[in-house]
Amino acid sequence: MLWVLLLLAAWAAAGVSCGRLCLAAAAAADGGHGPGPGRGRDEEDPGRTVGGQSQEPCGKRELNPYEAAFLAGGPHRVTTLTLVSMHRARRLLLAHTGWVTVVDAEGEDDLERSLIRAIGPGGQTPIATARQAAASTAAVRALSDRLVASGLAVPEAVRSGLTGALRAVRAAAAFTVALAVVAVLALPHEPGARGTVAVWFALPFVLSLGCLVIARIEVRPYTRWASPAGRRQLRELVTGPGGSGPPEGERGFLIGVAVHGARVLDDPALRAALDDRRRPARHA
């Protein structure tokens, strides 16, 4: 009957992990993506953004490119947009070798100034290094806080809690399978008892799989950067008023980069420069 101890361990792993996922999902559903403490939905956060957009409450106007970039791809996408915007304005030079060089050290908004500081006093650094440093600056955190307060972005605590809970349920399912293999194949049993043992282990495994299936439908929206309301605004931004499509000109181009990333760039050299998988060439 040693297999019973293994079965209890499987049930414990499945029960604890599924319970953790339920608690994390309940926290998200209870408004974890709504207004934060001390910040109302209508709070204003003055400052400039790409294209000179006013930073009035996000829920009352069209998203600006920075906000769209965060909702679509998080801090990494925001830094990509900032790099591309400054490169097109000839304030930065993005080399196909994977390096960025400051041309004009006067940024036009907090995100640009943060990126320039992340590049460093030498005015030149690998793009991946600058991007990683800029993604964790106070300017990006302020953008995140504003979107969370407007109910358009999922708070980091909610997103990381759900992601960790999902990983725990997957691990519990794999753990159950491993214990079942040991119990069925490695331990002695009475004739005909192996099928019964396998059925008992199937129960916690089905519980874990069921939680994962439900989570894929109910919880997945809260594991991304944008909340359901934020994704609706992103769709409205891309489709445009009355389905007219995104705006034309520079703003439309920046919105395309914000929503889809560097893959929309026509210049293959620029796409290669923004590819994190490339190792920067040694700069002379």
Phi, psi and chi 1 to 4 in degrees:
 res  aa     phi    psi   chi1   chi2   chi3   chi4
   1 MET       -   16.9  -60.8  -65.3  -72.4      -
   2 LEU   -61.8  -26.1 -176.4   58.4      -      -
   3 TRP   -64.2  -23.0   67.1  -90.1      -      -
   4 VAL   -65.2  -38.0  175.0      -      -      -
   5 LEU   -63.4  -40.7  -62.7  178.3      -      -
   6 LEU   -64.9  -38.6  -60.7 -179.2      -      -
   7 LEU   -63.5  -40.8  177.7   63.3      -      -
   8 LEU   -62.6  -39.3  -68.3  175.3      -      -
   9 ALA   -63.8  -40.2      -      -      -      -
  10 ALA   -64.0  -43.7      -      -      -      -
  11 TRP   -63.3  -40.1  -89.0  111.7      -      -
  12 ALA   -63.0  -44.8      -      -      -      -
  13 ALA   -63.6  -44.8      -      -      -      -
  14 ALA   -66.3  -43.6      -      -      -      -
  15 GLY   -65.4  -44.6      -      -      -      -
  16 VAL   -66.0  -45.5  169.2      -      -      -
  17 SER   -66.8  -41.8   61.2      -      -      -
  18 CYS   -66.9  -36.9  -69.4      -      -      -
  19 GLY   -64.2  -40.5      -      -      -      -
  20 ARG   -62.6  -40.6  177.4 -175.9  171.1 -173.3
  21 LEU   -65.3  -40.7  178.5   58.0      -      -
  22 CYS   -62.8  -41.7  -70.3      -      -      -
  23 LEU   -65.7  -41.1  -69.5  174.5      -      -
  24 ALA   -65.4  -39.8      -      -      -      -
  25 ALA   -66.7  -37.7      -      -      -      -
  26 ALA   -65.5  -38.1      -      -      -      -
  27 ALA   -63.5  -39.7      -      -      -      -
  28 ALA   -67.3  -43.2      -      -      -      -
  29 ALA   -69.2  -24.6      -      -      -      -
  30 ASP   -80.1    6.2  -76.0  -17.2      -      -
  31 GLY   107.1   24.5      -      -      -      -
  32 GLY   -61.9  -18.4      -      -      -      -
  33 HIS  -100.4    9.6   57.3  -75.0      -      -
  34 GLY   -89.3 -161.9      -      -      -      -
  35 PRO   -60.4  137.6  -25.2   34.4      -      -
  36 GLY   -81.7  173.0      -      -      -      -
  37 PRO   -61.7  129.6  -14.7   24.4      -      -
  38 GLY    75.1    6.6      -      -      -      -
  39 ARG  -129.1  122.4  -57.9 -168.5   63.0  158.5
  40 GLY   -87.3  166.6      -      -      -      -
  41 ARG   -65.1  -27.1 -175.1  177.7 -178.8   86.2
  42 ASP   -99.9   13.4  -65.1  -27.4      -      -
  43 GLU   -65.0  138.1 -179.7 -176.0   11.8      -
  44 GLU   -97.5  148.4  -66.9 -169.7    7.1      -
  45 ASP  -135.6   90.8 -168.9   -3.3      -      -
  46 PRO   -67.3  157.5   24.5  -32.8      -      -
  47 GLY   147.1  171.1      -      -      -      -
  48 ARG   -98.4  157.7  -64.0 -169.4   58.5 -173.5
  49 THR  -138.6  179.7   63.4      -      -      -
  50 VAL   -56.7  131.8  168.6      -      -      -
  51 GLY    78.9    9.7      -      -      -      -
  52 GLY    71.8   23.3      -      -      -      -
  53 GLN   -69.5  138.3  -69.4  -74.0  -34.7      -
  54 SER   -75.3  140.2  172.6      -      -      -
  55 GLN   -95.5   59.8  -68.2 -174.2   -9.2      -
  56 GLU   -79.5  172.9   60.5 -175.5  -83.1      -
  57 PRO   -49.3  130.0  -28.4   35.0      -      -
  58 CYS   -61.9  -34.2  -52.1      -      -      -
  59 GLY   -73.2   -7.5      -      -      -      -
  60 LYS  -108.7    5.8  -69.0 -171.7  174.1 -178.0
  61 ARG  -152.6  175.1   57.8  166.3  171.6   76.6
  62 GLU   -70.4  143.6 -172.9  179.6   73.5      -
  63 LEU   -62.4  143.8  -64.0  171.5      -      -
  64 ASN   -89.5  167.1   65.7   51.6      -      -
  65 PRO   -57.8  -38.8  -30.0   37.4      -      -
  66 TYR   -59.7  -46.5  -81.3  150.4      -      -
  67 GLU   -64.4  -42.2  -67.3  162.9  -13.1      -
  68 ALA   -61.5  -39.7      -      -      -      -
  69 ALA   -62.8  -42.6      -      -      -      -
  70 PHE   -65.7  -44.5 -173.4   91.5      -      -
  71 LEU   -65.6  -31.7  -65.2  177.9      -      -
  72 ALA   -83.9  -33.8      -      -      -      -
  73 GLY  -147.2    9.5      -      -      -      -
  74 GLY    75.3 -165.5      -      -      -      -
  75 PRO   -57.1  -35.4  -25.2   34.5      -      -
  76 HIS   -60.9  -42.6 -173.5  -85.8      -      -
  77 ARG   -69.0  -34.4 -174.6   68.4   57.4   78.5
  78 VAL   -61.9  -44.2  172.8      -      -      -
  79 THR   -68.2  -34.9   58.0      -      -      -
  80 THR   -60.7  -46.4  -63.7      -      -      -
  81 LEU   -62.3  -42.4  176.1   64.8      -      -
  82 THR   -63.3  -42.5  -50.5      -      -      -
  83 LEU   -61.0  -46.9  -74.7  164.9      -      -
  84 VAL   -65.5  -43.6  171.3      -      -      -
  85 SER   -61.3  -45.5  172.7      -      -      -
  86 MET   -71.0  -32.9  -65.2 -175.6   71.6      -
  87 HIS   -64.6  -43.7  174.2   76.2      -      -
  88 ARG   -68.1  -28.9  -73.2  172.9   63.9   85.3
  89 ALA   -86.7    3.9      -      -      -      -
  90 ARG    61.6   32.5  -65.9  179.9  172.2   82.1
  91 ARG   -98.8  -16.6  -63.9 -164.9  -64.1  -84.2
  92 LEU  -133.1  156.0  -70.4 -179.9      -      -
  93 LEU  -118.3  119.6  173.2   62.9      -      -
  94 LEU  -100.6  113.2  -59.0  177.6      -      -
  95 ALA   -90.0  149.7      -      -      -      -
  96 HIS   -67.2  -13.3   70.5  -81.7      -      -
  97 THR   -77.0   -7.4   53.6      -      -      -
  98 GLY    97.1   17.8      -      -      -      -
  99 TRP  -113.8  152.3  -74.7   72.2      -      -
 100 VAL  -119.3  138.3   56.1      -      -      -
 101 THR  -126.6  132.7  -58.1      -      -      -
 102 VAL   -78.7  127.5  176.0      -      -      -
 103 VAL  -101.2  -43.1  177.2      -      -      -
 104 ASP  -125.9  114.2 -179.2   -1.1      -      -
 105 ALA   -81.7    4.1      -      -      -      -
 106 GLU   -98.7   98.4  -64.1  -64.7  -33.4      -
 107 GLY   -73.0  152.4      -      -      -      -
 108 GLU   -91.3  -11.0  -66.7 -168.5   -8.9      -
 109 ASP  -153.5  177.2   53.7   51.9      -      -
 110 ASP   -61.6  -38.4  -71.6  -17.5      -      -
 111 LEU   -67.9  -39.7  -72.3  166.8      -      -
 112 GLU   -66.2  -42.6  -70.4 -169.6    1.9      -
 113 ARG   -65.1  -36.8  -72.3 -172.5  -75.2  -89.3
 114 SER   -65.1  -39.2  -65.1      -      -      -
 115 LEU   -64.9  -42.4  176.9   59.8      -      -
 116 ILE   -62.0  -41.7  -67.5  170.5      -      -
 117 ARG   -65.7  -35.7  -72.7 -166.6  -65.5  -90.7
 118 ALA   -66.9  -30.4      -      -      -      -
 119 ILE   -66.6  -31.2  -67.3  171.6      -      -
 120 GLY   104.1  167.4      -      -      -      -
 121 PRO   -66.2  -22.6   22.9  -32.7      -      -
 122 GLY   -73.5  -14.6      -      -      -      -
 123 GLY    74.6   14.0      -      -      -      -
 124 GLN  -157.2  135.0 -170.1  176.5   69.9      -
 125 THR  -165.0  162.0 -167.8      -      -      -
 126 PRO   -59.8  142.2  -25.8   34.7      -      -
 127 ILE   -58.5  -42.8  -68.9  174.1      -      -
 128 ALA   -61.3  -37.6      -      -      -      -
 129 THR   -66.8  -45.9  -58.0      -      -      -
 130 ALA   -63.5  -40.1      -      -      -      -
 131 ARG   -64.7  -43.2 -174.9 -174.4 -101.5  166.0
 132 GLN   -64.4  -42.1 -177.1  176.9    2.6      -
 133 ALA   -69.1  -41.0      -      -      -      -
 134 ALA   -69.4  -29.9      -      -      -      -
 135 ALA   -66.6  -18.3      -      -      -      -
 136 SER  -109.5   17.1   58.6      -      -      -
 137 THR   -79.7  166.7   58.6      -      -      -
 138 ALA   -63.6  -32.3      -      -      -      -
 139 ALA   -64.7  -40.5      -      -      -      -
 140 VAL   -69.8  -38.7  175.0      -      -      -
 141 ARG   -64.1  -37.7  -70.7 -165.7  -61.6  -88.3
 142 ALA   -65.1  -40.3      -      -      -      -
 143 LEU   -61.2  -44.4  174.3   63.5      -      -
 144 SER   -61.3  -45.5  170.8      -      -      -
 145 ASP   -61.5  -39.7  -69.5  -16.6      -      -
 146 ARG   -65.1  -40.7 -173.6  171.1   67.5 -108.6
 147 LEU   -70.1  -37.4  -69.5  168.2      -      -
 148 VAL   -64.6  -43.7  168.3      -      -      -
 149 ALA   -63.3  -27.9      -      -      -      -
 150 SER   -86.2   -2.0  -62.9      -      -      -
 151 GLY    78.9   14.3      -      -      -      -
 152 LEU   -98.0  -20.8  -58.7 -179.8      -      -
 153 ALA  -120.2  152.1      -      -      -      -
 154 VAL   -87.3  129.7  178.3      -      -      -
 155 PRO   -59.9  148.8  -21.5   32.1      -      -
 156 GLU   -58.7  -39.6  171.6   62.7   26.7      -
 157 ALA   -63.2  -41.2      -      -      -      -
 158 VAL   -67.6  -45.3  171.2      -      -      -
 159 ARG   -64.5  -45.5 -171.6  172.2   55.4 -106.5
 160 SER   -69.6  -34.8   60.2      -      -      -
 161 GLY   -64.4  -43.3      -      -      -      -
 162 LEU   -67.3  -41.3  -75.3  169.6      -      -
 163 THR   -62.6  -43.8  -58.3      -      -      -
 164 GLY   -64.3  -39.3      -      -      -      -
 165 ALA   -65.8  -39.3      -      -      -      -
 166 LEU   -63.7  -41.6  -73.9  168.6      -      -
 167 ARG   -62.2  -38.3  -78.8 -161.8  -59.7  -95.0
 168 ALA   -65.3  -39.5      -      -      -      -
 169 VAL   -67.3  -41.0  174.8      -      -      -
 170 ARG   -61.8  -41.9  -65.2 -171.0 -169.7  101.9
 171 ALA   -64.6  -37.6      -      -      -      -
 172 ALA   -65.5  -38.4      -      -      -      -
 173 ALA   -63.7  -43.7      -      -      -      -
 174 ALA   -65.6  -38.1      -      -      -      -
 175 PHE   -63.4  -40.2 -178.3   61.8      -      -
 176 THR   -63.3  -42.7  -60.2      -      -      -
 177 VAL   -61.8  -43.7  171.5      -      -      -
 178 ALA   -63.1  -43.3      -      -      -      -
 179 LEU   -65.4  -37.0  -68.8  179.9      -      -
 180 ALA   -65.0  -40.5      -      -      -      -
 181 VAL   -62.2  -43.5  169.6      -      -      -
 182 VAL   -63.6  -45.0  171.6      -      -      -
 183 ALA   -66.2  -38.4      -      -      -      -
 184 VAL   -81.3  -40.2  172.3      -      -      -
 185 LEU  -100.1  -30.3  -59.5  179.7      -      -
 186 ALA   -99.7  -19.7      -      -      -      -
 187 LEU  -101.2  147.0  -62.6  179.9      -      -
 188 PRO   -71.4  143.4   25.0  -32.9      -      -
 189 HIS  -138.0  159.9  -63.5  -77.2      -      -
 190 GLU   -71.6  155.6  -62.5  177.8   -0.9      -
 191 PRO   -54.5  130.7  -25.8   35.4      -      -
 192 GLY    81.5    0.8      -      -      -      -
 193 ALA   -87.7  -14.3      -      -      -      -
 194 ARG   -63.9  -38.2  -65.9 -175.2 -172.5  -85.2
 195 GLY   -62.9  -40.2      -      -      -      -
 196 THR   -63.9  -42.6  -57.5      -      -      -
 197 VAL   -61.5  -43.6  172.4      -      -      -
 198 ALA   -61.6  -39.6      -      -      -      -
 199 VAL   -63.9  -40.7  169.3      -      -      -
 200 TRP   -62.5  -40.2  -83.7  106.2      -      -
 201 PHE   -73.0  -22.3  -84.7   94.4      -      -
 202 ALA   -66.5  -26.1      -      -      -      -
 203 LEU   -65.6  -52.7  -63.0  178.1      -      -
 204 PRO   -65.4  -28.6   20.3  -31.9      -      -
 205 PHE   -66.7  -43.3 -179.2   70.4      -      -
 206 VAL   -64.1  -36.9  169.2      -      -      -
 207 LEU   -60.1  -46.4  172.1   63.5      -      -
 208 SER   -63.9  -45.2  -61.4      -      -      -
 209 LEU   -63.8  -39.7  -73.1 -173.7      -      -
 210 GLY   -61.5  -41.1      -      -      -      -
 211 CYS   -62.9  -39.7  -78.8      -      -      -
 212 LEU   -66.6  -39.1  -70.1  174.2      -      -
 213 VAL   -65.3  -44.9  169.9      -      -      -
 214 ILE   -64.3  -40.6  -65.5  172.6      -      -
 215 ALA   -63.8  -34.8      -      -      -      -
 216 ARG   -61.0  -31.8 -176.0  174.6 -179.1   83.3
 217 ILE   -88.7  -46.9  -59.8  171.1      -      -
 218 GLU   -93.0  -32.4  -60.5  -67.7  -21.9      -
 219 VAL  -101.8  -27.9  174.3      -      -      -
 220 ARG   -52.9  -37.5 -169.8  176.0 -179.5 -176.6
 221 PRO   -56.9  -24.9  -26.2   35.0      -      -
 222 TYR   -94.3    3.2  -61.2  101.0      -      -
 223 THR   -97.1   -0.7   61.4      -      -      -
 224 ARG  -101.4  177.0  -57.5  168.6 -179.1  171.6
 225 TRP   -72.0  -41.6  -63.4  102.2      -      -
 226 ALA   -91.1  139.6      -      -      -      -
 227 SER   -75.1  171.4   68.9      -      -      -
 228 PRO   -53.6  -39.6  -30.7   37.3      -      -
 229 ALA   -66.4  -38.3      -      -      -      -
 230 GLY   -65.3  -38.7      -      -      -      -
 231 ARG   -67.2  -33.6  -71.3 -158.9  -54.7  -79.3
 232 ARG   -63.6  -42.6  -76.1 -165.1  -63.2  -88.2
 233 GLN   -66.9  -35.7  -75.6 -137.1   21.1      -
 234 LEU   -62.2  -43.9  -85.9  177.4      -      -
 235 ARG   -62.7  -42.1  -74.3 -165.2  -63.7  -90.5
 236 GLU   -64.1  -35.3  -68.1  171.3    1.8      -
 237 LEU   -66.6  -40.0 -177.3   66.0      -      -
 238 VAL   -74.3  -42.0  171.6      -      -      -
 239 THR   -77.0  -26.8   58.0      -      -      -
 240 GLY    79.7  169.1      -      -      -      -
 241 PRO   -61.9  125.9  -16.9   27.8      -      -
 242 GLY    63.6   24.4      -      -      -      -
 243 GLY    74.3   22.6      -      -      -      -
 244 SER   -78.9   -7.2   59.1      -      -      -
 245 GLY    92.2  172.5      -      -      -      -
 246 PRO   -67.6  160.2   24.7  -33.4      -      -
 247 PRO   -64.9  158.5   21.5  -32.1      -      -
 248 GLU   -89.9  173.6  -62.4 -179.5   -4.6      -
 249 GLY    80.4 -158.9      -      -      -      -
 250 GLU   -63.2  -39.7 -176.6   68.7    7.9      -
 251 ARG   -62.9  -42.3  175.7  174.3  166.8   79.1
 252 GLY   -62.9  -39.3      -      -      -      -
 253 PHE   -63.0  -45.5  172.1   81.4      -      -
 254 LEU   -65.2  -36.6  -66.9  175.1      -      -
 255 ILE   -64.0  -39.3  -72.4  173.9      -      -
 256 GLY   -60.8  -43.2      -      -      -      -
 257 VAL   -66.0  -40.2  175.1      -      -      -
 258 ALA   -62.1  -42.6      -      -      -      -
 259 VAL   -83.4  -39.0  174.7      -      -      -
 260 HIS  -109.4  -11.4  -58.2  -68.4      -      -
 261 GLY    86.5 -169.1      -      -      -      -
 262 ALA   -68.1  -14.9      -      -      -      -
 263 ARG   -66.8  -14.3   66.6  177.0 -178.3  -91.2
 264 VAL   -84.8   -6.9  -56.6      -      -      -
 265 LEU   -70.0  138.1  -61.5  174.4      -      -
 266 ASP   -78.2  -27.0  -65.7  -29.8      -      -
 267 ASP   -81.5  111.8 -174.7   -6.9      -      -
 268 PRO   -63.5  -31.8   20.3  -30.3      -      -
 269 ALA   -66.4  -38.6      -      -      -      -
 270 LEU   -70.5  -39.1 -173.0   55.1      -      -
 271 ARG   -60.4  -41.8  -74.4 -159.9  -53.3  -90.2
 272 ALA   -66.0  -37.4      -      -      -      -
 273 ALA   -64.7  -30.6      -      -      -      -
 274 LEU   -93.9    6.9  -68.1  168.0      -      -
 275 ASP   -84.3  113.0 -172.5   -9.0      -      -
 276 ASP   -66.9  -18.1  -76.5  -19.1      -      -
 277 ARG   -76.5  -15.0  -64.5  169.1  -62.5 -179.0
 278 ARG   -82.1  139.1  -70.8  170.8   53.6   93.2
 279 ARG   -85.7  124.1 -177.6 -176.8  -63.0  -84.5
 280 PRO   -58.7  137.4  -19.7   30.3      -      -
 281 ALA   -70.5  150.9      -      -      -      -
 282 ARG   -65.3  127.3 -167.0  177.5  -64.8  -86.2
 283 HIS   -91.5  138.1 -132.8   61.1      -      -
 284 ALA   -74.1      -      -      -      -      -
